[in-house]
Amino acid sequence: MDIKQIQDLIRFVAKSGVNEVSIEQNDFKITIKTNQVQTIVNATVPEGLHYAPAQPTAPAQAPVAAAPAPAAEPVADTSKFVVVKSPMIGTFYRSASPDKPIFVNVGDEIKPGSVLCIIEAMKLFNEIESEISGRIVKVLVDNASPVEYDQPLFLVEPA
């Protein structure tokens, strides 16, 4: 297995969402472990086989590549909807606390300034408000899930 194949494998594992992959061939063994922060590669190369080490930025670039949509899923026309995206990294909550009602549900009408959700970042609870008027079509994130910057949270049909 050459360095190009290893880099391709790292990209594939990063796109697939798998946490760990191990491959063993004759006198070559590679284990790739991933999480949302970093990619770790452990490889045992037989003596006498030399290769140029990968640049340290290669694993960080792997998650950047876009994964093609699976062909089995029907593609819905979302061009008429506005996507509300996360303005920060944190944990997504649909209500202020477990015993409080959810801020918005599918079908709810919203207007500018309406609280859509809360994102907790570093023990600070940030209310995410709507910037548009419309109707919630879909909630794209599960409650109490981690979210990334610019990750889609809601689909809104503009009014």
DSSP file with accessible surface (Angstrom, degrees, kcal/mol):
  #  RESIDUE AA STRUCTURE BP1 BP2  ACC     N-H-->O    O-->H-N    N-H-->O    O-->H-N    TCO  KAPPA ALPHA  PHI   PSI    X-CA   Y-CA   Z-CA
    1    1 A M              0   0   68      0, 0.0     2,-0.1     0, 0.0    24,-0.0   0.000 360.0 360.0 360.0 124.7    0.0    0.0    0.0
    2    2 A D     >  -     0   0   88      1,-0.1     4,-2.0    49,-0.0     5,-0.2  -0.392 360.0 -98.7 -93.7 174.2    1.6    3.3   -1.0
    3    3 A I  H  > S+     0   0   50      1,-0.2     4,-2.6     2,-0.2     5,-0.2   0.852 121.8  56.1 -62.3 -35.0    1.1    6.8    0.5
    4    4 A K  H  > S+     0   0  113      1,-0.2     4,-2.5     2,-0.2    -1,-0.2   0.931 108.2  47.5 -63.6 -44.0   -1.5    7.8   -2.1
    5    5 A Q  H  > S+     0   0  101      2,-0.2     4,-2.3     1,-0.2    -1,-0.2   0.892 111.5  51.3 -64.4 -37.7   -3.7    4.8   -1.2
    6    6 A I  H  X S+     0   0   15     -4,-2.0     4,-2.5     2,-0.2    -2,-0.2   0.935 110.6  48.1 -65.4 -43.8   -3.3    5.6    2.5
    7    7 A Q  H  X S+     0   0   46     -4,-2.6     4,-2.3     1,-0.2    -2,-0.2   0.916 111.7  49.9 -63.6 -41.6   -4.3    9.2    2.0
    8    8 A D  H  X S+     0   0   70     -4,-2.5     4,-2.5     1,-0.2    -1,-0.2   0.908 110.5  50.7 -61.6 -40.8   -7.3    8.0   -0.1
    9    9 A L  H  X S+     0   0   29     -4,-2.3     4,-2.7     2,-0.2     5,-0.2   0.914 108.1  51.9 -64.0 -40.9   -8.3    5.6    2.7
   10   10 A I  H  X S+     0   0   13     -4,-2.5     4,-2.5     1,-0.2    -2,-0.2   0.938 111.3  47.5 -61.2 -45.4   -8.0    8.4    5.3
   11   11 A R  H  X S+     0   0   79     -4,-2.3     4,-2.2     2,-0.2    -2,-0.2   0.925 112.0  50.0 -61.9 -43.0  -10.4   10.5    3.2
   12   12 A F  H  X S+     0   0  134     -4,-2.5     4,-2.2     2,-0.2    -2,-0.2   0.934 111.8  47.1 -62.0 -45.2  -12.8    7.6    2.7
   13   13 A V  H  X>S+     0   0    1     -4,-2.7     4,-1.2     1,-0.2     5,-0.7   0.918 111.3  51.9 -64.4 -40.4  -12.9    6.9    6.5
   14   14 A A  H  <5S+     0   0   28     -4,-2.5     3,-0.2    -5,-0.2    -1,-0.2   0.903 113.4  44.4 -63.4 -39.5  -13.4   10.6    7.3
   15   15 A K  H  <5S+     0   0   92     -4,-2.2    -1,-0.2     1,-0.2    -2,-0.2   0.856 108.9  56.8 -71.8 -35.5  -16.4   10.8    4.9
   16   16 A S  H  <5S-     0   0   57     -4,-2.2    -1,-0.2    -5,-0.2    -2,-0.2   0.728  99.8-129.9 -74.6 -21.8  -18.0    7.5    6.0
   17   17 A G  T  <5 +     0   0   57     -4,-1.2     2,-0.2     1,-0.3    -3,-0.1   0.541  54.8 148.2  84.8   5.0  -18.3    8.5    9.6
   18   18 A V      < -     0   0   64     -5,-0.7    -1,-0.3     1,-0.1     3,-0.1  -0.499  42.2-148.0 -72.1 142.9  -16.7    5.2   10.8
   19   19 A N  S    S+     0   0  117      1,-0.3    15,-3.0    -2,-0.2     2,-0.3   0.800  74.0  12.0 -83.9 -30.8  -14.7    5.5   14.0
   20   20 A E  E     -A   33   0A 103     13,-0.2     2,-0.4     2,-0.0    -1,-0.3  -0.988  55.2-177.3-153.1 139.2  -12.0    2.9   13.3
   21   21 A V  E     -A   32   0A  39     11,-2.5    11,-3.2    -2,-0.3     2,-0.4  -0.999   5.7-170.2-135.8 134.1  -10.7    0.8   10.4
   22   22 A S  E     -A   31   0A  70     -2,-0.4     2,-0.4     9,-0.2     9,-0.2  -0.990   3.5-176.1-124.5 134.0   -7.9   -1.8   10.5
   23   23 A I  E     -A   30   0A  45      7,-2.9     7,-2.8    -2,-0.4     2,-0.4  -0.997   1.8-172.8-129.2 134.1   -6.4   -3.4    7.4
   24   24 A E  E     +A   29   0A 143     -2,-0.4     2,-0.4     5,-0.2     5,-0.2  -0.992   7.4 171.6-130.8 124.5   -3.8   -6.1    7.5
   25   25 A Q  E >   -A   28   0A  95      3,-3.3     3,-3.4    -2,-0.4    -2,-0.0  -0.980  59.7 -64.1-133.5 123.5   -2.1   -7.4    4.4
   26   26 A N  T 3  S-     0   0  168     -2,-0.4    -1,-0.0     1,-0.3     0, 0.0  -0.114 124.8  -7.5  39.0-103.1    0.9   -9.9    4.5
   27   27 A D  T 3  S+     0   0  111     -3,-0.1     2,-0.4    19,-0.0    -1,-0.3   0.050 121.8  86.3-108.8  26.8    3.6   -7.8    6.3
   28   28 A F  E <   +A   25   0A  13     -3,-3.4    -3,-3.3    17,-0.1     2,-0.4  -0.990  48.5 176.8-130.5 132.2    1.7   -4.5    6.4
   29   29 A K  E     +AB  24  44A  93     15,-1.3    15,-2.9    -2,-0.4     2,-0.4  -1.000   1.5 180.0-136.4 133.8   -0.9   -3.3    9.0
   30   30 A I  E     -AB  23  43A   2     -7,-2.8    -7,-2.9    -2,-0.4     2,-0.4  -0.999   6.6-171.1-135.5 137.7   -2.7    0.0    9.2
   31   31 A T  E     -AB  22  42A  17     11,-2.8    11,-2.7    -2,-0.4     2,-0.5  -0.998   4.3-167.8-126.9 127.3   -5.2    1.3   11.7
   32   32 A I  E     -AB  21  41A   2    -11,-3.2   -11,-2.5    -2,-0.4     2,-0.4  -0.975   5.5-176.1-117.9 121.2   -7.1    4.5   11.2
   33   33 A K  E     -AB  20  40A  88      7,-2.4     7,-3.0    -2,-0.5     2,-0.3  -0.961   7.9-175.1-116.2 134.5   -9.0    5.9   14.1
   34   34 A T  E     + B   0  39A  22    -15,-3.0     2,-0.3    -2,-0.4     5,-0.2  -0.897  15.0 165.7-128.1 156.3  -11.2    9.1   13.7
   35   35 A N        -     0   0   87      3,-1.6   -18,-0.1    -2,-0.3   -17,-0.0  -0.860  56.7 -84.6-147.3-174.4  -13.2   11.4   15.8
   36   36 A Q  S    S+     0   0  148     -2,-0.3     3,-0.1     1,-0.2    -2,-0.0   0.680 123.4  42.5 -74.3 -11.9  -14.6   14.8   15.1
   37   37 A V  S    S+     0   0  132      1,-0.3     2,-0.3     0, 0.0    -1,-0.2   0.842 120.1   1.4-101.3 -39.6  -11.4   16.6   16.1
   38   38 A Q        -     0   0  102      2,-0.0    -3,-1.6    22,-0.0     2,-0.4  -0.930  53.5-129.2-147.9 165.9   -8.6   14.6   14.6
   39   39 A T  E     -B   34   0A  23     -2,-0.3     2,-0.5    -5,-0.2    -5,-0.2  -0.988  22.6-161.1-119.5 129.2   -7.6   11.6   12.5
   40   40 A I  E     -B   33   0A  67     -7,-3.0    -7,-2.4    -2,-0.4     2,-0.5  -0.939   4.1-167.5-114.0 129.5   -5.0    9.3   13.9
   41   41 A V  E     -B   32   0A  52     -2,-0.5     2,-0.5    -9,-0.2    -9,-0.2  -0.974   6.1-176.7-120.9 124.6   -3.0    6.9   11.6
   42   42 A N  E     +B   31   0A  86    -11,-2.7   -11,-2.8    -2,-0.5     2,-0.4  -0.985  13.3 173.5-116.1 122.3   -0.9    4.0   13.0
   43   43 A A  E     -B   30   0A  39     -2,-0.5     2,-0.6   -13,-0.2   -13,-0.2  -0.990  24.8-152.7-132.8 140.4    0.9    2.0   10.3
   44   44 A T  E     -B   29   0A  92    -15,-2.9   -15,-1.3    -2,-0.4    -2,-0.0  -0.957  19.4-166.5-109.4 115.8    3.5   -0.7   10.5
   45   45 A V        -     0   0   40     -2,-0.6   -17,-0.1   -17,-0.2     3,-0.1  -0.873  24.0-113.3-105.8 133.2    5.7   -0.7    7.5
   46   46 A P    >   -     0   0   27      0, 0.0     3,-1.6     0, 0.0   -18,-0.0  -0.274  42.7 -92.5 -62.7 150.5    8.0   -3.7    6.7
   47   47 A E  T 3  S+     0   0  199      1,-0.2     3,-0.1     3,-0.0     0, 0.0  -0.301 111.6  32.0 -62.8 144.9   11.7   -3.0    6.9
   48   48 A G  T 3  S+     0   0   66      1,-0.2     2,-0.6    -3,-0.1    -1,-0.2   0.240  93.6 104.5  92.6 -16.0   13.4   -2.0    3.7
   49   49 A L    <   -     0   0   90     -3,-1.6     2,-0.4    -4,-0.0    -1,-0.2  -0.890  50.3-177.6-101.7 117.8   10.2   -0.2    2.4
   50   50 A H        +     0   0  167     -2,-0.6     2,-0.3    -3,-0.1    -3,-0.0  -0.898   6.4 171.3-117.2 148.3   10.6    3.5    2.6
   51   51 A Y        -     0   0  114     -2,-0.4     3,-0.0   -49,-0.1   -49,-0.0  -0.970  40.9 -95.2-148.0 161.0    8.1    6.3    1.8
   52   52 A A        -     0   0   75     -2,-0.3     3,-0.1     1,-0.1   -49,-0.0  -0.647  49.0-115.0 -78.3 129.4    7.8   10.0    2.2
   53   53 A P        -     0   0  108      0, 0.0    -1,-0.1     0, 0.0     2,-0.1  -0.328  33.5-103.0 -65.2 147.9    5.8   10.8    5.4
   54   54 A A        -     0   0   48      1,-0.1    -3,-0.0     2,-0.1   -51,-0.0  -0.368  39.9-102.1 -67.7 148.1    2.5   12.5    4.9
   55   55 A Q    >   -     0   0  138      1,-0.1     3,-2.0    -3,-0.1    -1,-0.1  -0.439  29.8-118.1 -68.4 146.6    2.3   16.2    5.6
   56   56 A P  T 3  S+     0   0  125      0, 0.0     4,-0.5     0, 0.0    -1,-0.1   0.740 112.0  60.2 -62.4 -18.7    0.8   17.0    9.0
   57   57 A T  T 3> S+     0   0   69      1,-0.2     4,-1.6     2,-0.1     5,-0.2   0.643  81.6  85.4 -83.6 -11.3   -2.0   18.9    7.3
   58   58 A A  H <> S+     0   0   19     -3,-2.0     4,-1.2     1,-0.2     3,-0.4   0.936  89.8  46.1 -58.3 -48.7   -3.3   15.9    5.2
   59   59 A P  H  4 S+     0   0   33      0, 0.0     3,-0.3     0, 0.0    -1,-0.2   0.890 110.8  53.7 -63.7 -33.9   -5.6   14.4    8.0
   60   60 A A  H  4 S+     0   0   74     -4,-0.5     4,-0.2     1,-0.2    -2,-0.2   0.819 108.1  51.0 -69.2 -27.1   -7.0   17.9    8.7
   61   61 A Q  H >X S+     0   0  112     -4,-1.6     3,-1.4    -3,-0.4     4,-0.7   0.755  91.2  79.6 -80.2 -22.3   -7.9   18.3    5.0
   62   62 A A  G >< S+     0   0    1     -4,-1.2     3,-1.0    -3,-0.3    -1,-0.2   0.901  89.1  51.0 -56.3 -46.4   -9.7   14.9    4.8
   63   63 A P  G 34 S+     0   0   84      0, 0.0    -1,-0.3     0, 0.0    -2,-0.1   0.709  96.8  72.8 -68.2 -12.3  -13.0   16.0    6.4
   64   64 A V  G <4 S+     0   0  120     -3,-1.4    -2,-0.2    -4,-0.2    -3,-0.1   0.847  73.7  95.8 -70.3 -32.9  -13.2   19.0    4.0
   65   65 A A  S << S-     0   0   44     -3,-1.0     2,-0.3    -4,-0.7    -3,-0.0  -0.319  80.3-120.8 -63.4 137.8  -14.1   16.9    1.0
   66   66 A A        -     0   0   91      1,-0.0    -1,-0.1    -2,-0.0    -2,-0.1  -0.622  19.6-133.7 -82.8 134.9  -17.8   16.7    0.3
   67   67 A A        -     0   0   61     -2,-0.3     2,-0.1   -52,-0.1    -1,-0.0  -0.704  24.6-114.7 -86.5 135.4  -19.4   13.2    0.3
   68   68 A P        -     0   0  109      0, 0.0     3,-0.1     0, 0.0    -1,-0.1  -0.392  36.5-101.8 -67.6 148.1  -21.7   12.5   -2.6
   69   69 A A        -     0   0   85      1,-0.1     2,-0.1    -2,-0.1     6,-0.0  -0.460  42.3-101.6 -69.2 139.1  -25.4   11.9   -1.6
   70   70 A P    >   -     0   0   77      0, 0.0     3,-0.8     0, 0.0    -1,-0.1  -0.378  23.1-136.7 -61.8 139.5  -26.4    8.2   -1.6
   71   71 A A  T 3  S+     0   0  107      1,-0.2     4,-0.1    -3,-0.1    -2,-0.1   0.732  97.0  67.9 -71.2 -21.3  -28.4    7.3   -4.7
   72   72 A A  T 3  S+     0   0   98      2,-0.1    -1,-0.2     0, 0.0    -3,-0.0   0.766  84.0  82.9 -72.4 -24.9  -31.0    5.3   -2.7
   73   73 A E  S <  S-     0   0  128     -3,-0.8     2,-0.2     1,-0.1    -4,-0.0  -0.638  85.0-120.3 -83.6 134.7  -32.4    8.4   -1.0
   74   74 A P        -     0   0  126      0, 0.0     2,-0.6     0, 0.0    -2,-0.1  -0.491  27.0-125.8 -70.0 140.5  -35.0   10.4   -2.9
   75   75 A V        -     0   0  137     -2,-0.2     2,-0.3    -4,-0.1    -4,-0.0  -0.789  22.1-152.2 -93.0 120.4  -33.9   14.0   -3.4
   76   76 A A        -     0   0   73     -2,-0.6     2,-1.0     1,-0.0     3,-0.0  -0.658  24.2-110.4 -90.3 148.9  -36.5   16.6   -2.2
   77   77 A D        +     0   0  111     -2,-0.3     3,-0.2     1,-0.2    -1,-0.0  -0.679  47.4 160.6 -80.8 104.0  -36.7   20.0   -3.8
   78   78 A T    >   +     0   0   71     -2,-1.0     3,-1.4     1,-0.1    -1,-0.2   0.260  42.3 103.9-106.1  10.4  -35.3   22.3   -1.0
   79   79 A S  T 3  S+     0   0   97      1,-0.3    -1,-0.1     3,-0.0    -2,-0.1   0.776  78.6  53.6 -66.7 -25.1  -34.5   25.2   -3.3
   80   80 A K  T 3  S+     0   0  124     -3,-0.2    -1,-0.3     2,-0.1     2,-0.3   0.550  97.9  84.3 -86.2  -4.4  -37.6   27.2   -2.1
   81   81 A F  S <  S-     0   0   38     -3,-1.4     2,-0.4    76,-0.1    76,-0.2  -0.656  73.0-132.6 -99.2 154.2  -36.6   26.8    1.5
   82   82 A V  E     -C  156   0B  56     74,-3.6    74,-2.9    -2,-0.3     2,-0.6  -0.869  19.6-138.7-101.9 135.1  -34.2   28.9    3.6
   83   83 A V  E     -C  155   0B  57     -2,-0.4     2,-0.6    72,-0.2    72,-0.2  -0.840   6.4-150.2 -97.2 123.7  -31.7   27.1    5.7
   84   84 A V  E     -C  154   0B  24     70,-2.7    69,-3.5    -2,-0.6    70,-1.5  -0.852  23.5-161.8 -91.3 121.3  -31.1   28.4    9.2
   85   85 A K  E     -C  152   0B  98     -2,-0.6    64,-0.1    67,-0.3    66,-0.1  -0.729  23.9 -97.2-108.4 156.6  -27.5   27.6   10.1
   86   86 A S        -     0   0    1     65,-2.5    64,-3.0    -2,-0.3    65,-0.2  -0.510  22.4-156.6 -70.4 129.3  -25.6   27.4   13.4
   87   87 A P  S    S+     0   0   68      0, 0.0     2,-0.3     0, 0.0    -1,-0.1   0.476  74.0  14.8 -83.8  -0.5  -23.7   30.6   14.1
   88   88 A M  S    S-     0   0   51     60,-0.3     2,-0.4    63,-0.1    63,-0.2  -0.970  82.6 -91.7-160.3 169.8  -21.3   28.7   16.4
   89   89 A I  S    S+     0   0  102     -2,-0.3     2,-0.3    60,-0.1    59,-0.2  -0.742  72.1  89.7 -88.5 138.7  -20.0   25.4   17.7
   90   90 A G  E    S-F  147   0C  12     57,-1.9    57,-3.1    -2,-0.4     2,-0.5  -0.983  76.8 -47.1 170.3-157.2  -21.8   24.0   20.7
   91   91 A T  E     -FG 146 120C  39     29,-2.2    29,-2.6    -2,-0.3     2,-0.3  -0.938  49.1-134.5-112.5 128.3  -24.6   21.8   21.8
   92   92 A F  E     -FG 145 119C   0     53,-3.0    52,-2.2    -2,-0.5    53,-0.6  -0.650  23.2-178.1 -85.5 129.9  -28.1   22.2   20.2
   93   93 A Y  E     - G   0 118C  65     25,-2.8    25,-2.6    -2,-0.3    50,-0.1  -0.998  22.2-157.7-129.5 136.5  -31.2   22.4   22.5
   94   94 A R  S    S+     0   0   47     -2,-0.4     9,-3.0    23,-0.2    10,-0.4   0.618  80.9  31.2 -85.5 -14.2  -34.8   22.7   21.3
   95   95 A S  B    S-I  102   0D  13      7,-0.3     7,-0.2     8,-0.1    23,-0.1  -0.925  83.3-111.0-139.6 166.2  -36.0   24.1   24.7
   96   96 A A  S    S-     0   0   59      5,-0.5     6,-0.1    -2,-0.3    -1,-0.1   0.810 100.1 -10.8 -68.3 -30.8  -34.7   26.2   27.6
   97   97 A S  S >  S-     0   0   35      4,-0.2     3,-1.7     3,-0.0    -1,-0.2  -0.964  80.1 -93.7-158.8 166.1  -34.7   23.1   29.9
   98   98 A P  T 3  S+     0   0  136      0, 0.0     4,-0.1     0, 0.0    -2,-0.0   0.809 124.4  47.5 -58.9 -28.7  -36.1   19.6   29.8
   99   99 A D  T 3  S+     0   0  135      2,-0.1    -3,-0.0    -4,-0.0     0, 0.0   0.476  98.1  86.6 -92.9   0.6  -39.3   20.6   31.6
  100  100 A K  S <  S-     0   0  117     -3,-1.7     3,-0.1     1,-0.1    -3,-0.0  -0.626  87.8 -96.6 -96.0 155.9  -39.9   23.7   29.4
  101  101 A P        -     0   0  109      0, 0.0    -5,-0.5     0, 0.0    -4,-0.2  -0.337  45.5 -94.3 -70.0 155.7  -41.8   23.6   26.1
  102  102 A I  B     -I   95   0D  71     -7,-0.2    -7,-0.3     1,-0.1     3,-0.1  -0.405  28.6-131.9 -67.8 141.2  -39.9   23.3   22.8
  103  103 A F  S    S+     0   0   60     -9,-3.0     2,-0.3     1,-0.2    14,-0.1   0.948  83.1   2.9 -61.9 -52.9  -39.2   26.7   21.1
  104  104 A V        -     0   0    8     12,-0.5     2,-0.3   -10,-0.4    -1,-0.2  -0.996  62.4-166.8-139.1 145.5  -40.4   25.8   17.6
  105  105 A N    >   -     0   0   73     -2,-0.3     3,-2.1    -3,-0.1    31,-0.3  -0.803  46.2 -73.8-118.8 167.6  -42.0   22.7   16.0
  106  106 A V  T 3  S+     0   0   88     -2,-0.3    31,-0.2     1,-0.3     3,-0.1  -0.377 122.5  26.1 -60.5 130.8  -42.5   21.7   12.4
  107  107 A G  T 3  S+     0   0   35     29,-3.2    -1,-0.3     1,-0.3     2,-0.1   0.223  88.7 134.0  98.0 -13.6  -45.3   23.8   11.0
  108  108 A D    <   -     0   0   61     -3,-2.1    28,-2.5    27,-0.1     2,-0.4  -0.441  55.6-125.9 -71.4 141.8  -44.9   26.7   13.5
  109  109 A E  E     -D  135   0B 137     26,-0.2     2,-0.3    -2,-0.1    26,-0.3  -0.714  31.1-170.6 -84.9 136.6  -44.9   30.3   12.1
  110  110 A I  E     -D  134   0B  10     24,-3.3    24,-2.2    -2,-0.4     6,-0.0  -0.861   9.8-168.7-125.8 160.4  -41.9   32.3   12.9
  111  111 A K    >   -     0   0  139     -2,-0.3     3,-2.4    22,-0.2    19,-0.3  -0.920  46.9 -65.1-139.1 165.6  -41.0   36.0   12.6
  112  112 A P  T 3  S+     0   0   76      0, 0.0    19,-0.2     0, 0.0     3,-0.1  -0.279 124.2  25.8 -54.9 132.2  -37.7   37.9   13.0
  113  113 A G  T 3  S+     0   0   38     17,-2.9     2,-0.2     1,-0.3    18,-0.1   0.259  85.5 136.6  96.2 -11.5  -36.6   37.8   16.6
  114  114 A S    <   -     0   0   29     -3,-2.4    16,-2.8    16,-0.1     2,-0.4  -0.500  60.1-119.1 -68.0 133.9  -38.4   34.5   17.4
  115  115 A V  E     + H   0 129C  33     14,-0.2    14,-0.2    -2,-0.2     3,-0.1  -0.626  34.4 176.6 -75.8 125.2  -36.2   32.2   19.4
  116  116 A L  E     -     0   0C   1     12,-3.3   -12,-0.5    -2,-0.4     2,-0.3   0.790  58.1 -35.0 -96.9 -37.9  -35.6   29.0   17.5
  117  117 A C  E     - H   0 128C   0     11,-1.1    11,-2.8   -14,-0.1     2,-0.4  -0.942  55.5-105.3-167.2-179.2  -33.3   27.1   19.8
  118  118 A I  E     -GH  93 127C  11    -25,-2.6   -25,-2.8    -2,-0.3     2,-0.5  -0.983  19.8-160.4-124.8 138.9  -30.4   27.4   22.2
  119  119 A I  E     -GH  92 126C   0      7,-2.5     7,-2.4    -2,-0.4     2,-0.5  -0.987  11.5-149.1-119.5 120.6  -26.8   26.5   21.5
  120  120 A E  E     +GH  91 125C  30    -29,-2.6   -29,-2.2    -2,-0.5     2,-0.4  -0.779  20.9 173.1 -89.1 126.0  -24.6   26.0   24.6
  121  121 A A  E >  S- H   0 124C  23      3,-2.6     3,-1.5    -2,-0.5   -31,-0.1  -0.970  70.0 -17.1-135.4 118.9  -21.0   26.9   24.1
  122  122 A M  T 3  S-     0   0  183     -2,-0.4     3,-0.1     1,-0.3    -1,-0.1   0.910 127.8 -51.8  53.9  47.1  -18.5   26.8   27.0
  123  123 A K  T 3  S+     0   0  166      1,-0.2     2,-0.5     0, 0.0    -1,-0.3   0.597 114.1 118.8  67.8  12.0  -21.3   26.8   29.6
  124  124 A L  E <   -H  121   0C 115     -3,-1.5    -3,-2.6     2,-0.0     2,-0.7  -0.935  57.9-144.0-106.9 131.6  -23.0   29.8   28.0
  125  125 A F  E     -H  120   0C 124     -2,-0.5     2,-0.6    -5,-0.2    -5,-0.2  -0.848  17.3-166.1 -99.2 112.3  -26.5   29.4   26.6
  126  126 A N  E     -H  119   0C  53     -7,-2.4    -7,-2.5    -2,-0.7     2,-0.4  -0.880  13.8-139.4-104.5 119.4  -27.0   31.4   23.5
  127  127 A E  E     -H  118   0C 111     -2,-0.6     2,-0.6    -9,-0.2    -9,-0.2  -0.626  14.0-146.7 -75.4 129.2  -30.5   31.9   22.1
  128  128 A I  E     -H  117   0C  15    -11,-2.8   -12,-3.3    -2,-0.4   -11,-1.1  -0.886  18.7-161.7-100.0 118.5  -30.6   31.6   18.3
  129  129 A E  E     -H  115   0C 105     -2,-0.6   -14,-0.2   -14,-0.2     2,-0.1  -0.722  20.4-106.3-104.1 152.6  -33.2   34.0   16.9
  130  130 A S        -     0   0    5    -16,-2.8   -17,-2.9   -19,-0.3   -16,-0.1  -0.451  19.2-167.6 -73.0 144.0  -34.9   33.9   13.5
  131  131 A E  S    S+     0   0  176    -19,-0.2     2,-0.3    -2,-0.1    -1,-0.1   0.402  71.8  48.0-106.9  -3.0  -33.8   36.6   11.0
  132  132 A I  S    S-     0   0   49    -21,-0.2     2,-0.3   -50,-0.0   -19,-0.1  -0.876  78.1-117.4-133.5 164.8  -36.7   35.8    8.6
  133  133 A S        +     0   0   54     -2,-0.3    26,-1.9   -22,-0.2     2,-0.3  -0.805  61.6  88.9 -97.7 145.7  -40.5   35.3    8.6
  134  134 A G  E    S-DE 110 158B   1    -24,-2.2   -24,-3.3    -2,-0.3     2,-0.4  -0.992  70.0 -63.7 164.5-159.4  -41.9   32.0    7.6
  135  135 A R  E     -DE 109 157B  83     22,-2.1    22,-2.9    -2,-0.3     2,-0.3  -0.986  42.9-115.1-128.3 133.9  -42.9   28.5    8.6
  136  136 A I  E     + E   0 156B   0    -28,-2.5   -29,-3.2    -2,-0.4    20,-0.2  -0.537  34.4 173.8 -68.4 123.1  -40.6   25.7   10.0
  137  137 A V  E     +     0   0B  36     18,-3.3     2,-0.3     1,-0.4    19,-0.2   0.783  63.0   1.2 -99.3 -38.0  -40.6   22.8    7.5
  138  138 A K  E     - E   0 155B 116     17,-1.4    17,-2.5   -33,-0.1     2,-0.6  -0.988  53.5-139.7-155.6 140.4  -38.0   20.6    9.1
  139  139 A V  E     - E   0 154B  27     -2,-0.3    15,-0.2    15,-0.2    14,-0.1  -0.915  19.8-170.3 -97.8 121.3  -35.7   20.4   12.2
  140  140 A L        +     0   0   65     13,-3.1     2,-0.4    -2,-0.6    14,-0.2   0.482  61.0  59.9 -95.4  -4.5  -32.4   19.0   10.9
  141  141 A V  S    S-     0   0   10     12,-0.6     2,-0.2     4,-0.0     3,-0.1  -0.969  77.7-122.8-129.5 141.2  -30.7   18.4   14.3
  142  142 A D    >   -     0   0  127     -2,-0.4     3,-1.2     1,-0.1   -50,-0.2  -0.504  43.4 -90.8 -77.2 150.4  -31.6   16.1   17.2
  143  143 A N  T 3  S+     0   0   84      1,-0.2   -50,-0.2    -2,-0.2    -1,-0.1  -0.307 110.5  15.6 -60.9 141.8  -32.0   17.7   20.7
  144  144 A A  T 3  S+     0   0   54    -52,-2.2    -1,-0.2     1,-0.2   -51,-0.2   0.730  95.2 139.0  65.1  27.2  -28.8   17.7   22.8
  145  145 A S  E <   -F   92   0C  29     -3,-1.2   -53,-3.0   -53,-0.6    -1,-0.2  -0.756  58.6-109.3 -98.9 148.0  -26.6   17.0   19.8
  146  146 A P  E     -F   91   0C  82      0, 0.0     2,-0.3     0, 0.0   -55,-0.3  -0.484  37.2-163.4 -71.0 143.0  -23.3   18.7   19.1
  147  147 A V  E     -F   90   0C   1    -57,-3.1   -57,-1.9    -2,-0.1     2,-0.2  -0.944   8.3-139.0-127.9 153.1  -23.3   21.2   16.2
  148  148 A E    >   -     0   0   82     -2,-0.3     3,-1.8   -59,-0.2   -62,-0.3  -0.637  40.6 -78.6-102.1 164.2  -20.6   22.7   14.1
  149  149 A Y  T 3  S+     0   0  152      1,-0.3    -1,-0.1    -2,-0.2   -60,-0.1  -0.387 118.3  10.1 -60.8 133.7  -20.3   26.3   12.8
  150  150 A D  T 3  S+     0   0   81    -64,-3.0    -1,-0.3     1,-0.2   -61,-0.1   0.599  89.7 149.2  71.0  14.6  -22.5   26.8    9.8
  151  151 A Q    <   -     0   0   59     -3,-1.8   -65,-2.5   -63,-0.2    -1,-0.2  -0.610  55.7-107.1 -77.5 134.3  -24.3   23.5   10.2
  152  152 A P  E     +C   85   0B  56      0, 0.0   -67,-0.3     0, 0.0     3,-0.1  -0.406  43.4 169.4 -62.5 132.7  -27.9   23.5    8.9
  153  153 A L  E     +     0   0B   0    -69,-3.5   -13,-3.1     1,-0.4   -12,-0.6   0.746  59.2  12.2-110.4 -44.7  -30.4   23.5   11.9
  154  154 A F  E     -CE  84 139B   0    -70,-1.5   -70,-2.7   -15,-0.2     2,-0.5  -0.979  56.2-139.0-136.6 151.4  -33.8   24.2   10.3
  155  155 A L  E     -CE  83 138B  18    -17,-2.5   -18,-3.3    -2,-0.3   -17,-1.4  -0.952  28.6-169.6-106.4 129.7  -35.5   24.4    7.0
  156  156 A V  E     -CE  82 136B   0    -74,-2.9   -74,-3.6    -2,-0.5   -20,-0.2  -0.973  21.5-142.2-124.8 132.2  -37.9   27.4    6.8
  157  157 A E  E     - E   0 135B  62    -22,-2.9   -22,-2.1    -2,-0.4   -76,-0.1  -0.839  35.3-125.1 -88.2 113.9  -40.4   28.2    4.1
  158  158 A P  E       E   0 134B  61      0, 0.0   -24,-0.3     0, 0.0    -1,-0.0  -0.295 360.0 360.0 -64.0 146.8  -40.2   32.0    3.7
  159  159 A A              0   0  109    -26,-1.9   -26,-0.1     0, 0.0    -3,-0.0  -0.534 360.0 360.0 -85.6 360.0  -43.5   34.0    4.1
